[in-house]
Amino acid sequence: MPIGSGNKALLTVVYFFLIVSTCILVLQWLIPESGMNFKVLHFGNLLLFLVGCITVRMTVRALTDKNTQVFLKMIYGSFLLKFFVFAAAAFIYISMFKKEVNKPALFGCLALYVFYTVIEVRSALKQSKKSNA
């Protein structure tokens, strides 16, 4: 991977993480009795950020490689990594807290997953347009 390739894509994920973390802290301070478990949202955001950094790197590497097999391995690998990490995290959370599962926080993490995925795909597509030019 060339030096500097994908740094903008990674920075986009970092900025989004910081914005979401700040929003969660502000919401936690403004509406503490909302019924939302903000610890679950914080953890979900952190997990999404960590896995997002790995998958952005994989996607950028896939876009810069000339070999089609490497491209497919990286794209599918990043999808499977994200899917299984979050499926395992949701399973562990649900099995640990059974009746005390906070559904609003779980759905909030699902919404964050969608936002992170959209941001990763958009930044990777921008990167691919620049590398094809």
C-alpha positions as CSV (number, residue, x, y, z in Angstrom):
1,M,0.0,0.0,0.0
2,P,1.5,3.4,-1.0
3,I,2.4,5.8,1.8
4,G,-0.5,8.1,2.6
5,S,-3.0,5.9,0.7
6,G,-6.3,5.8,2.6
7,N,-5.3,8.4,5.2
8,K,-8.3,10.5,4.3
9,A,-10.7,7.5,4.6
10,L,-9.2,6.7,8.0
11,L,-9.4,10.3,9.2
12,T,-13.1,10.4,8.2
13,V,-13.7,7.4,10.5
14,V,-11.7,9.1,13.3
15,Y,-13.7,12.3,12.9
16,F,-17.0,10.5,13.0
17,F,-16.0,8.6,16.1
18,L,-15.1,11.8,17.9
19,I,-18.3,13.5,16.8
20,V,-20.4,10.6,17.9
21,S,-18.6,10.2,21.2
22,T,-19.1,13.9,21.9
23,C,-22.8,13.6,21.1
24,I,-23.2,10.6,23.4
25,L,-21.6,12.5,26.2
26,V,-23.8,15.6,25.7
27,L,-26.9,13.5,25.5
28,Q,-25.9,11.6,28.6
29,W,-25.5,14.9,30.4
30,L,-28.7,16.5,29.0
31,I,-31.1,13.6,29.4
32,P,-29.6,11.2,32.0
33,E,-33.0,9.6,32.8
34,S,-33.9,8.8,29.2
35,G,-33.9,5.0,29.6
36,M,-31.0,4.8,27.3
37,N,-27.9,2.9,28.5
38,F,-25.2,5.2,27.4
39,K,-22.4,2.8,28.5
40,V,-23.6,0.4,25.8
41,L,-23.6,3.2,23.2
42,H,-20.1,4.2,24.2
43,F,-18.9,0.6,24.0
44,G,-20.7,0.1,20.7
45,N,-19.2,3.3,19.2
46,L,-15.7,2.3,20.4
47,L,-16.1,-1.2,18.9
48,L,-17.4,0.2,15.7
49,F,-14.4,2.6,15.5
50,L,-11.8,-0.1,16.1
51,V,-13.2,-2.5,13.6
52,G,-13.9,0.4,11.2
53,C,-10.2,1.3,11.2
54,I,-9.3,-2.2,10.3
55,T,-11.9,-2.5,7.6
56,V,-11.0,0.8,6.1
57,R,-7.4,-0.3,5.8
58,M,-8.6,-3.5,4.2
59,T,-10.8,-1.7,1.7
60,V,-8.1,0.8,0.7
61,R,-5.6,-2.0,0.2
62,A,-8.2,-3.8,-1.9
63,L,-8.7,-0.7,-4.1
64,T,-5.0,-0.2,-4.6
65,D,-4.1,-3.8,-5.5
66,K,-4.1,-4.9,-9.2
67,N,-5.0,-8.5,-8.4
68,T,-8.7,-9.2,-8.6
69,Q,-8.5,-12.1,-6.1
70,V,-6.9,-9.8,-3.5
71,F,-9.6,-7.2,-4.1
72,L,-12.4,-9.8,-3.5
73,K,-10.6,-11.3,-0.5
74,M,-10.2,-7.9,1.2
75,I,-13.7,-6.7,0.4
76,Y,-15.4,-9.9,1.6
77,G,-13.0,-10.2,4.5
78,S,-13.8,-6.7,5.8
79,F,-17.5,-7.5,5.5
80,L,-17.2,-10.8,7.3
81,L,-15.0,-9.3,10.0
82,K,-17.4,-6.5,10.8
83,F,-20.4,-8.9,10.7
84,F,-19.0,-11.5,13.0
85,V,-17.5,-9.1,15.5
86,F,-20.8,-7.3,15.9
87,A,-22.9,-10.4,15.9
88,A,-20.6,-11.8,18.6
89,A,-20.8,-8.6,20.6
90,A,-24.6,-8.5,20.4
91,F,-24.8,-12.2,21.3
92,I,-22.5,-11.7,24.3
93,Y,-24.4,-8.6,25.5
94,I,-27.8,-10.2,25.1
95,S,-26.7,-13.5,26.8
96,M,-25.1,-11.6,29.7
97,F,-28.0,-9.2,30.5
98,K,-30.9,-11.4,29.3
99,K,-33.9,-9.5,30.8
100,E,-32.0,-6.2,31.4
101,V,-31.1,-5.7,27.7
102,N,-31.5,-2.1,26.8
103,K,-33.2,-2.2,23.5
104,P,-32.9,1.6,22.7
105,A,-29.1,1.3,23.2
106,L,-29.0,-1.8,21.1
107,F,-30.9,-0.2,18.3
108,G,-28.7,2.9,18.7
109,C,-25.7,0.7,18.1
110,L,-27.4,-0.7,15.0
111,A,-27.9,2.8,13.7
112,L,-24.3,3.6,14.4
113,Y,-23.3,0.4,12.5
114,V,-25.2,1.7,9.5
115,F,-23.7,5.1,9.7
116,Y,-20.1,3.8,10.0
117,T,-20.7,1.4,7.1
118,V,-22.0,4.3,4.9
119,I,-19.0,6.5,5.8
120,E,-16.5,3.7,5.1
121,V,-18.1,2.9,1.7
122,R,-18.3,6.6,0.7
123,S,-14.7,7.3,1.7
124,A,-13.5,4.1,-0.1
125,L,-15.4,5.1,-3.2
126,K,-13.9,8.5,-3.2
127,Q,-10.5,6.8,-2.8
128,S,-11.2,4.5,-5.8
129,K,-12.2,7.4,-8.0
130,K,-8.9,9.2,-7.2
131,S,-6.8,6.0,-7.8
132,N,-8.6,5.4,-11.1
133,A,-8.0,8.9,-12.5
